[in-house]
Amino acid sequence: MKQQALDIHINPSDEAIRLGPLAVRFLIAGEKSNGSIAAFEVVVPASERLAAPAHSHDHYEETIYGLDGVLTWTVEGKQIDVAPGQVLCIPRGAIHRFDNNGRQDAKALCVITPAAIGPQYFREAAEVINAAAGGSPDRVKMAEIMRRHGLTPALSR
């Protein structure tokens, strides 16, 4: 029986997806992990709020590991600061969002299990957020993109 060569990559993406001032860089996407995991870095400048609405997802957990600075995550209405070396697991169905309320840029590693979301979601969201040129993005378009990629927008921020 002939074995297939493994398709193994180190740092598979040098693409930085810019969502306004935020940047997302995928380290591993689902197609490289048989759908078991997706991992990406997110960099959030000081004093920046997430432009996309709060949301939940029913098909995967999201685990956040703080690398630099502090991101304030609001999960089911409770604010949780995630600093370097701290971990937050957001369970399926929990409404959440994040902001950088500090004076230092923040960076976090986000791990999605299973890999139900990938770079394409962030590329599409970036188009809508960047088209708003710093203003509020088109909420109808954002909601459509979110739903198509398995996220459920919350009714209010």
ChimeraX commands (.cxc) that place a marker at each C-alpha (Angstrom):
marker #1 position 0.00,0.00,0.00 radius 0.5
marker #1 position 1.40,3.36,-1.03 radius 0.5
marker #1 position 1.45,6.07,1.63 radius 0.5
marker #1 position 0.63,9.67,0.81 radius 0.5
marker #1 position 3.19,12.32,1.66 radius 0.5
marker #1 position 2.16,14.47,4.60 radius 0.5
marker #1 position 1.47,18.12,3.80 radius 0.5
marker #1 position 3.09,19.78,6.80 radius 0.5
marker #1 position 3.79,23.52,6.97 radius 0.5
marker #1 position 5.44,25.83,9.45 radius 0.5
marker #1 position 3.78,29.26,9.71 radius 0.5
marker #1 position 1.41,28.50,6.83 radius 0.5
marker #1 position 0.16,32.05,6.36 radius 0.5
marker #1 position 2.09,35.25,6.02 radius 0.5
marker #1 position -1.19,37.00,5.15 radius 0.5
marker #1 position -2.23,39.66,7.63 radius 0.5
marker #1 position -5.96,40.24,7.23 radius 0.5
marker #1 position -6.65,43.86,8.18 radius 0.5
marker #1 position -10.05,44.58,9.72 radius 0.5
marker #1 position -9.72,48.32,10.15 radius 0.5
marker #1 position -6.96,48.71,12.75 radius 0.5
marker #1 position -7.07,45.03,13.81 radius 0.5
marker #1 position -4.94,42.36,12.17 radius 0.5
marker #1 position -5.55,38.60,11.98 radius 0.5
marker #1 position -2.93,36.08,10.87 radius 0.5
marker #1 position -3.82,32.41,10.60 radius 0.5
marker #1 position -1.22,29.98,11.91 radius 0.5
marker #1 position -3.19,26.90,10.92 radius 0.5
marker #1 position -6.49,26.63,9.08 radius 0.5
marker #1 position -8.90,23.71,9.17 radius 0.5
marker #1 position -7.85,22.30,5.80 radius 0.5
marker #1 position -4.35,21.72,7.23 radius 0.5
marker #1 position -5.62,19.96,10.38 radius 0.5
marker #1 position -8.31,17.67,8.98 radius 0.5
marker #1 position -10.82,20.15,10.43 radius 0.5
marker #1 position -9.78,19.52,14.03 radius 0.5
marker #1 position -8.31,22.95,14.86 radius 0.5
marker #1 position -7.81,26.46,13.52 radius 0.5
marker #1 position -5.42,28.88,15.20 radius 0.5
marker #1 position -4.80,32.55,14.51 radius 0.5
marker #1 position -3.21,35.58,16.10 radius 0.5
marker #1 position -5.17,38.77,16.52 radius 0.5
marker #1 position -3.45,42.11,17.14 radius 0.5
marker #1 position -5.61,44.88,18.59 radius 0.5
marker #1 position -4.14,48.40,18.91 radius 0.5
marker #1 position -4.50,50.29,22.18 radius 0.5
marker #1 position -7.96,51.73,22.89 radius 0.5
marker #1 position -9.63,49.89,19.99 radius 0.5
marker #1 position -13.11,48.39,20.09 radius 0.5
marker #1 position -14.20,45.44,17.99 radius 0.5
marker #1 position -16.14,46.78,14.97 radius 0.5
marker #1 position -18.14,43.57,14.49 radius 0.5
marker #1 position -21.13,42.93,16.75 radius 0.5
marker #1 position -21.02,40.60,19.73 radius 0.5
marker #1 position -21.82,37.07,18.66 radius 0.5
marker #1 position -22.00,33.42,19.59 radius 0.5
marker #1 position -21.20,30.19,17.78 radius 0.5
marker #1 position -22.94,26.87,18.31 radius 0.5
marker #1 position -20.50,24.59,16.50 radius 0.5
marker #1 position -17.15,25.28,18.15 radius 0.5
marker #1 position -15.32,26.49,21.24 radius 0.5
marker #1 position -12.95,29.42,21.09 radius 0.5
marker #1 position -9.94,29.44,23.40 radius 0.5
marker #1 position -7.98,32.66,23.85 radius 0.5
marker #1 position -4.38,32.80,25.09 radius 0.5
marker #1 position -3.01,36.25,25.93 radius 0.5
marker #1 position 0.38,37.07,24.38 radius 0.5
marker #1 position 0.86,40.85,24.79 radius 0.5
marker #1 position -1.17,43.62,26.41 radius 0.5
marker #1 position -4.63,42.97,27.81 radius 0.5
marker #1 position -7.85,42.26,25.92 radius 0.5
marker #1 position -11.12,42.70,27.77 radius 0.5
marker #1 position -13.56,39.99,26.72 radius 0.5
marker #1 position -17.22,40.35,27.53 radius 0.5
marker #1 position -18.74,36.87,27.80 radius 0.5
marker #1 position -22.43,36.61,28.65 radius 0.5
marker #1 position -22.26,40.16,30.04 radius 0.5
marker #1 position -19.25,39.51,32.31 radius 0.5
marker #1 position -16.01,41.39,31.59 radius 0.5
marker #1 position -12.86,39.27,31.76 radius 0.5
marker #1 position -9.36,40.66,31.24 radius 0.5
marker #1 position -6.98,38.28,29.46 radius 0.5
marker #1 position -3.32,39.24,29.98 radius 0.5
marker #1 position -0.15,37.50,28.76 radius 0.5
marker #1 position -0.07,33.87,29.89 radius 0.5
marker #1 position -3.79,33.78,30.75 radius 0.5
marker #1 position -6.34,31.59,29.00 radius 0.5
marker #1 position -10.08,32.00,28.43 radius 0.5
marker #1 position -12.28,29.29,26.93 radius 0.5
marker #1 position -15.50,30.58,25.41 radius 0.5
marker #1 position -18.08,27.77,25.31 radius 0.5
marker #1 position -20.43,27.13,22.43 radius 0.5
marker #1 position -23.47,29.40,22.51 radius 0.5
marker #1 position -21.94,32.09,24.78 radius 0.5
marker #1 position -22.39,35.65,23.50 radius 0.5
marker #1 position -19.04,37.42,23.48 radius 0.5
marker #1 position -16.92,40.26,22.14 radius 0.5
marker #1 position -13.60,41.90,22.99 radius 0.5
marker #1 position -12.01,45.33,23.25 radius 0.5
marker #1 position -8.60,46.69,24.07 radius 0.5
marker #1 position -9.29,49.20,26.85 radius 0.5
marker #1 position -5.60,49.65,27.62 radius 0.5
marker #1 position -2.84,51.94,26.46 radius 0.5
marker #1 position -0.76,49.10,25.02 radius 0.5
marker #1 position -1.37,47.08,21.85 radius 0.5
marker #1 position -2.66,43.60,22.62 radius 0.5
marker #1 position -2.00,40.30,20.90 radius 0.5
marker #1 position -3.76,36.99,21.51 radius 0.5
marker #1 position -3.71,33.49,20.12 radius 0.5
marker #1 position -7.20,32.27,19.27 radius 0.5
marker #1 position -7.85,28.54,18.87 radius 0.5
marker #1 position -11.05,27.24,17.32 radius 0.5
marker #1 position -12.03,23.59,17.97 radius 0.5
marker #1 position -13.17,22.10,15.73 radius 0.5
marker #1 position -11.99,24.34,12.88 radius 0.5
marker #1 position -15.40,25.66,11.86 radius 0.5
marker #1 position -14.14,29.10,10.83 radius 0.5
marker #1 position -11.21,30.14,8.69 radius 0.5
marker #1 position -9.47,33.00,6.90 radius 0.5
marker #1 position -12.31,33.52,4.42 radius 0.5
marker #1 position -14.63,34.78,7.17 radius 0.5
marker #1 position -12.09,37.43,8.17 radius 0.5
marker #1 position -11.42,38.43,4.54 radius 0.5
marker #1 position -15.14,39.00,3.92 radius 0.5
marker #1 position -15.64,40.82,7.23 radius 0.5
marker #1 position -12.59,42.98,6.43 radius 0.5
marker #1 position -14.21,44.16,3.18 radius 0.5
marker #1 position -17.26,45.45,5.08 radius 0.5
marker #1 position -15.31,46.92,8.00 radius 0.5
marker #1 position -12.73,48.59,5.76 radius 0.5
marker #1 position -15.44,50.02,3.50 radius 0.5
marker #1 position -16.82,51.86,6.55 radius 0.5
marker #1 position -13.52,53.81,6.74 radius 0.5
marker #1 position -13.55,54.03,10.53 radius 0.5
marker #1 position -17.31,54.45,10.85 radius 0.5
marker #1 position -19.85,51.81,11.78 radius 0.5
marker #1 position -19.79,48.88,9.34 radius 0.5
marker #1 position -22.97,47.89,7.51 radius 0.5
marker #1 position -24.68,45.74,10.16 radius 0.5
marker #1 position -26.87,43.89,7.65 radius 0.5
marker #1 position -23.86,42.85,5.56 radius 0.5
marker #1 position -21.86,41.92,8.66 radius 0.5
marker #1 position -24.72,39.81,10.01 radius 0.5
marker #1 position -25.05,37.99,6.67 radius 0.5
marker #1 position -21.33,37.18,6.58 radius 0.5
marker #1 position -21.36,36.07,10.20 radius 0.5
marker #1 position -24.34,33.76,9.74 radius 0.5
marker #1 position -22.87,32.24,6.57 radius 0.5
marker #1 position -19.73,31.35,8.53 radius 0.5
marker #1 position -21.51,29.89,11.57 radius 0.5
marker #1 position -21.59,32.92,13.89 radius 0.5
marker #1 position -24.82,34.26,15.34 radius 0.5
marker #1 position -24.82,38.06,15.80 radius 0.5
marker #1 position -26.21,39.22,19.15 radius 0.5
marker #1 position -29.20,41.53,19.06 radius 0.5
marker #1 position -27.31,44.37,20.75 radius 0.5
marker #1 position -23.69,45.27,21.47 radius 0.5
marker link #1:1,2 radius 0.2
marker link #1:2,3 radius 0.2
marker link #1:3,4 radius 0.2
marker link #1:4,5 radius 0.2
marker link #1:5,6 radius 0.2
marker link #1:6,7 radius 0.2
marker link #1:7,8 radius 0.2
marker link #1:8,9 radius 0.2
marker link #1:9,10 radius 0.2
marker link #1:10,11 radius 0.2
marker link #1:11,12 radius 0.2
marker link #1:12,13 radius 0.2
marker link #1:13,14 radius 0.2
marker link #1:14,15 radius 0.2
marker link #1:15,16 radius 0.2
marker link #1:16,17 radius 0.2
marker link #1:17,18 radius 0.2
marker link #1:18,19 radius 0.2
marker link #1:19,20 radius 0.2
marker link #1:20,21 radius 0.2
marker link #1:21,22 radius 0.2
marker link #1:22,23 radius 0.2
marker link #1:23,24 radius 0.2
marker link #1:24,25 radius 0.2
marker link #1:25,26 radius 0.2
marker link #1:26,27 radius 0.2
marker link #1:27,28 radius 0.2
marker link #1:28,29 radius 0.2
marker link #1:29,30 radius 0.2
marker link #1:30,31 radius 0.2
marker link #1:31,32 radius 0.2
marker link #1:32,33 radius 0.2
marker link #1:33,34 radius 0.2
marker link #1:34,35 radius 0.2
marker link #1:35,36 radius 0.2
marker link #1:36,37 radius 0.2
marker link #1:37,38 radius 0.2
marker link #1:38,39 radius 0.2
marker link #1:39,40 radius 0.2
marker link #1:40,41 radius 0.2
marker link #1:41,42 radius 0.2
marker link #1:42,43 radius 0.2
marker link #1:43,44 radius 0.2
marker link #1:44,45 radius 0.2
marker link #1:45,46 radius 0.2
marker link #1:46,47 radius 0.2
marker link #1:47,48 radius 0.2
marker link #1:48,49 radius 0.2
marker link #1:49,50 radius 0.2
marker link #1:50,51 radius 0.2
marker link #1:51,52 radius 0.2
marker link #1:52,53 radius 0.2
marker link #1:53,54 radius 0.2
marker link #1:54,55 radius 0.2
marker link #1:55,56 radius 0.2
marker link #1:56,57 radius 0.2
marker link #1:57,58 radius 0.2
marker link #1:58,59 radius 0.2
marker link #1:59,60 radius 0.2
marker link #1:60,61 radius 0.2
marker link #1:61,62 radius 0.2
marker link #1:62,63 radius 0.2
marker link #1:63,64 radius 0.2
marker link #1:64,65 radius 0.2
marker link #1:65,66 radius 0.2
marker link #1:66,67 radius 0.2
marker link #1:67,68 radius 0.2
marker link #1:68,69 radius 0.2
marker link #1:69,70 radius 0.2
marker link #1:70,71 radius 0.2
marker link #1:71,72 radius 0.2
marker link #1:72,73 radius 0.2
marker link #1:73,74 radius 0.2
marker link #1:74,75 radius 0.2
marker link #1:75,76 radius 0.2
marker link #1:76,77 radius 0.2
marker link #1:77,78 radius 0.2
marker link #1:78,79 radius 0.2
marker link #1:79,80 radius 0.2
marker link #1:80,81 radius 0.2
marker link #1:81,82 radius 0.2
marker link #1:82,83 radius 0.2
marker link #1:83,84 radius 0.2
marker link #1:84,85 radius 0.2
marker link #1:85,86 radius 0.2
marker link #1:86,87 radius 0.2
marker link #1:87,88 radius 0.2
marker link #1:88,89 radius 0.2
marker link #1:89,90 radius 0.2
marker link #1:90,91 radius 0.2
marker link #1:91,92 radius 0.2
marker link #1:92,93 radius 0.2
marker link #1:93,94 radius 0.2
marker link #1:94,95 radius 0.2
marker link #1:95,96 radius 0.2
marker link #1:96,97 radius 0.2
marker link #1:97,98 radius 0.2
marker link #1:98,99 radius 0.2
marker link #1:99,100 radius 0.2
marker link #1:100,101 radius 0.2
marker link #1:101,102 radius 0.2
marker link #1:102,103 radius 0.2
marker link #1:103,104 radius 0.2
marker link #1:104,105 radius 0.2
marker link #1:105,106 radius 0.2
marker link #1:106,107 radius 0.2
marker link #1:107,108 radius 0.2
marker link #1:108,109 radius 0.2
marker link #1:109,110 radius 0.2
marker link #1:110,111 radius 0.2
marker link #1:111,112 radius 0.2
marker link #1:112,113 radius 0.2
marker link #1:113,114 radius 0.2
marker link #1:114,115 radius 0.2
marker link #1:115,116 radius 0.2
marker link #1:116,117 radius 0.2
marker link #1:117,118 radius 0.2
marker link #1:118,119 radius 0.2
marker link #1:119,120 radius 0.2
marker link #1:120,121 radius 0.2
marker link #1:121,122 radius 0.2
marker link #1:122,123 radius 0.2
marker link #1:123,124 radius 0.2
marker link #1:124,125 radius 0.2
marker link #1:125,126 radius 0.2
marker link #1:126,127 radius 0.2
marker link #1:127,128 radius 0.2
marker link #1:128,129 radius 0.2
marker link #1:129,130 radius 0.2
marker link #1:130,131 radius 0.2
marker link #1:131,132 radius 0.2
marker link #1:132,133 radius 0.2
marker link #1:133,134 radius 0.2
marker link #1:134,135 radius 0.2
marker link #1:135,136 radius 0.2
marker link #1:136,137 radius 0.2
marker link #1:137,138 radius 0.2
marker link #1:138,139 radius 0.2
marker link #1:139,140 radius 0.2
marker link #1:140,141 radius 0.2
marker link #1:141,142 radius 0.2
marker link #1:142,143 radius 0.2
marker link #1:143,144 radius 0.2
marker link #1:144,145 radius 0.2
marker link #1:145,146 radius 0.2
marker link #1:146,147 radius 0.2
marker link #1:147,148 radius 0.2
marker link #1:148,149 radius 0.2
marker link #1:149,150 radius 0.2
marker link #1:150,151 radius 0.2
marker link #1:151,152 radius 0.2
marker link #1:152,153 radius 0.2
marker link #1:153,154 radius 0.2
marker link #1:154,155 radius 0.2
marker link #1:155,156 radius 0.2
marker link #1:156,157 radius 0.2
view
